[in-house]
Amino acid sequence: MQDWQLQDAKNRFSEVVKRAREDGPQTVTVHGQRAAVVVSALEFDALIKPRVSFVEFLLADTPDAAPWPDDVVNAINDRSADTGRDIEF
């Protein structure tokens, strides 16, 4: 990640964008303090993409996913709700 002073970033904005696309995030500083980060559109899209929980991922009905076999679904639904034994420390 490269640091750019605000004035340099303004004067060389095309280069800042090019480097963000090719080399990764570029930091813009104001009076020596981080003020902004320029990232590629692909990185930004990945950051704002809604995240699914692990359960949602497993249950997702996607075209390339095979359906859960009935015996697996039944085994999950029939498992014991017992949480185990109490252990004294």
Secondary structure as UniProt FT lines:
FT   STRAND          2..5
FT   HELIX           6..11
FT   HELIX           13..23
FT   STRAND          26..30
FT   TURN            31..32
FT   STRAND          33..38
FT   HELIX           41..48
FT   HELIX           54..59
FT   TURN            63..64
FT   HELIX           70..78
//
